[in-house]
């Protein structure tokens, strides 16, 4: 197995040059944090990720949690690592300082989160779900509930879950049937009955208690989304003094056998088989789905980051193999000397493709995270508004494009290994299996793409009624940037390729806005290709900007090989991915009708 | 009891070290630097003594370039109380470092100095010993166990052929070996707190020490590349080659 080395050079570059870390650290809200401390945090997190978490990943894959009579047991290494992760303060890091977090910018959290995800998506899922539950409670629950649950959830003593899905209610939450009824005692609590599925880390033995957030319907409520409320349903009831009381009426009735992320638990949860599980209402009745959606940008960005993380890990794994596997002489090499496969043209292409896409995905994810910080903390209201608009527009792209790309990248990683990649012991297959879920949960790629082409573009309106103004502005800005770069003596070719690609993006966007009102089905038939196009164009723009910074640093005398590498990856991305943009725009604008070309009975 | 721990910023142990093209030294440009691993063990031991209520204060000292501040912060994130940097861009050799440390020990008056047994960059293995001699203190090198006492400590040393147990009168200088302890991972709250701990910076001249090198480096070269082996036909040829080519028998 290769060892994971957090890509700190690229992370620092993207944080500073693409995502505006310096500016963000200058905001009054972050005056406690300085660049050296951020650096020290990144260094120590990198160490923890590679030495403590990464070695768990393969172990969790083969020695996965075991279910027996409703109890799930994890292996000892997982438990020890979770304990150390919590004790060392990494679990609480992104939580609000009031409950023990560090109050760092999202941008710093995002870089650290990427490392956890590179090391092990399965392990990082437990803290991620807990954090989601913490945010839902913090934003919407009463002070009393917050005090009761948040402190112990923040430090990981208790974990949290999100219970949305039911067998008949997947992407369509209106189909939720789980019931909540006021407790007959009249004490203000509720009794929950129903079955939830796909509950990540719904039952395990790493935390002392598990706080389930459950979407359920109250009696006589609206049959649609507005009839769904959110409840806190703890595994063990919590006494007023904070100690654990009796076991609640809920059980993990089985766990799933999955394609990947075997180290994590995916539970079927049965609530209220006996008297009804005791639950506490979060906020107001009927607002459950809305509450869940307030965390959507965060959750989706984090899953997009799983794509970035696993892609980076798959690349490092493939690179290590390509350096050590010696096979055959290189085409055109007269010495006929056998060399590492890294020197074969197609292995080189695969590695460049993995590396350049991963860097584009990282740049995009951090760009969005930086905009989250600006949206929340920039002193100028206009900048806050603009940043929030970019977060809204690009979050589905980070989620959809980075996860879909990570599957392709992990797949390329197997190809680099040849036949050995097909053998589990080599470890390359694990990343493909782990990456596969990322394009599904927290909203499938189609859900992201529908959001992007619909709500975020064709249906977005400003006060003056301008449709798709955020998207149109961004693509216009990119076009202006590309025009300027086209005149650059060294990077002109990059500028021209980017210009053609962003034109394709503009054409596809105008087409989508134009057709959306009359033929939304046709627009949505092209939504996934449109999302991928957007990822390539915006990612390509950030890589072109990176190349420009790298070029300037080299011109100023920098000798760091990193900058040369950045120029090479940016150019590769342009020549291998940006060039697809035009064909993709044609697919989107002219392919929609053919999607419906086959009548249903003829399938 | 106050404990002083000298630490050195060195090329990270994961880095493949390269010699500069002009043979003047090792190429340090854009190379990851971190705390000398033996020094990390020394810091960990001192912090454990503090946590056990035996040490009252742990002071970490480094001599070298300004960036060594980061290394001192790392030690403070592990749990050291404060840091001192003797800042200089000059080449520092073990004797100079020992003199600087002596001046600091004179000022700080610790009862115990815990140092790494050697730094992984030049592997000199001298500073601790020279410091003890300059101070006229007891010394114990390569320790793998430390049991504290009031006027003396008991240490276990790793020596050729086994372990040696010694009682060492305080004040003393000890240098630590790999098996003394396993350094902890710094916790996030402690990384944040390290920034606020005091870090004093001074120059060698402030301590009245002439840190100029006494030795001259003539040339730094990479070890010779191993050439391919040959297969000998029989034992006679092997003996002949060992005798006349390798000249080892």
Interface residues (C-beta under 8 A of the other chain):
Chain A: X5 X34 X36 X37 X39 X40 X41 X43 X44 X47 X48 X51 X52 X84 X87 X88 X89 X90 X92 X93 X102 X559 X560 X561 X562
Chain B: X14 X29 X30 X70 X73 X74 X77 X185 X186 X187 X188 X189 X190 X191 X192 X194 X195
